[in-house]
Amino acid sequence: MAATAGRHPPNVLFNIVGLALIVAGIGLTVYGIVDMLRVMGGFDPFRGDGPPVRVADGAALAFWGIIVFTVGRYCWRGARRRGVRDRFGRLLIIAGYVLLGAGLDAGVHAAVLLWGGRTEDSMQSAVIHAVLVLALWALPGAVLAAIGFRLAGEKALAEAEVNAGL
């Protein structure tokens, strides 16, 4: 009984915001994936054109859904935590994930240039452009999130791995 007496009651506002963001994130992810599949279903590969740009829009929407879901989880987990250090750390984590989301969005849309590339040089240029655009957004986001993880005593709830195979 003494162990539970020292715990703070959860902040209901953080729980409500967290739950709303979790549900919205799941909805955005599902909608983005369904939209991507719908666009790809109407695509004719024998025409010689690359897939429509709307595929990138669906992928970006799915990425944003994952980001919103993850931000909701950090809000939900922070409902019991207190203190300026924890709140500031969570703010940095959320800012880092938003920058990561912006990088993924920009990277997916920059990768659309690969569909139009006819030569090896143009495709290599498109890959370099997409990676640079992603890095310009995601690296500062990763630094902010890392600082936030230390301040809030948190761990990464969403991770990604990329293998370019270059």
N, C-alpha and C positions, 0 to 999 in steps of 0.2 A: 504494500500500500504506500510505503514511503517513496518508492521509485516513481509512482504515477503522480504523487503530490507535487513533485518538482517540475513536471512538464507543463508548459503553457498550453492553454486551450488554443485550438487552431483559429487563425484569422479567417473568418467566413468569407470576407471579400476576396482574399487570395484563392480560396477554394472555388468560389463562383467563377471568377475570372479564369482560373486554370481549367475548370470543367468546360466552360464555354469555348476556350481556345482548343482544347482537346477535341471536342465534337466538331468544331469548325475545321480543324486540321484534317480530321478523318474524312469529312465531307469534301474538302478541296482535293485531297489525294485521290479519292475514288472518282470524283468528277473529272479530274485531269487524265487519269488512266482510261476511263471510259471514252472521253473525248478523243484521246490519241488512237484508241482502237477503232473508233467510228471513222475517223479520218483515214486511217490506214486501210480499213475495209473498203472504202470507196476509191482507193488508189489503184491505178492500172500500171504495173511495172513495164508492160510491153510498149507503152507510149514513148519510152525513152526519157521521160522527165524524172527528176528526183521526187521524193515524197514532198507533199505540200508543206509550206512553212507552218501551217496550223498544227502539225505534229509537234514542232518545237514549242508552240504555245501550250499544248496539252502537257508536255513533259515539264515545262516550267511551272505550270499550275500544280502538278503533282509534287514537284520539289517544294513549292511554297506551302503546300499542305503539310508536308513532313516538317518543315520549319515551324509552322504555326502550332502543330501538334507538340513538338518538342518544347517550344516556349510555354505552352500550357502545362506541360509536365513540370517545368521548373517553377512555375507559379504555384501549382498544386503542392509540390514538395516544400516550397518555402512558406506554406501557411503556418507551420508550427515554429519556424525559425524566427529569431528576433535579432535586432541589432543593426547598426548602421553598416558594419562591415559585411554582414550577410546580404543586406538589401543592395548595397552598392555592387557587391560581387555578382549578384543575380542580374542587376541592370547591365553590367559589362558582358555577362554571358549572353543575355538576350540581344544586346547590340551586336555581339560577335556572330550570333546565328543569323541575324537579319543581314549583316554584310555577307555572310556565306550564301544566304539565299539569293541576294542580289548578284553575287558572282556566278552561282549556278544558272540563274536566269540569263544573264548576259552571255555566259559560256555556251549554253544550249542554243541561243539565238545566233551566236557567232559561228557555231558549228554548222549552221544551215548552209554556209558558204561551201562546205564539203560536197553538198549535193550538186552544186553547179560546176564543180571543178572538173575540167576535161583533161588537164595535164597533171603530171606528177608534181611539177613546181607549184601550180595553183593549189593543189590539195595540201602540199606541205605548208604553203603560206597560210592556208585556212586553218590548219591544225595549230600552227604557231600563234596565229591571231586569237583563236579560241582559248588556248592555254594562257596566253598573256592576259586576256580580258578576265578570265576566271581568277588568275593569281592576283591581279590588281585589287580585286574585291575580297577574295577569300583569305589572303595572307594577313591583312590587318584584322579581319574578323577572327582568325585563329589566335592572333596575339591577344586581342581583347578577351576572348573566351578563356584563354589560358590564365590570364590575370584574374578573371572573375572566378574561375574554378578554385584558385588558391584562396581568394578572399572569402568565398562562401563555403569552402570546405566541400565542394561538390565534385562530381565526376561527369564525364561526357555521357550524355544519354543518347546521342545520335552520332554515329561515326560513318565515314565514307572512305572508300579506298579506290584509287584509280590506277589502272595499268595501261599505259598508252602503247606499249609494245614497240616503241621506237627503237 
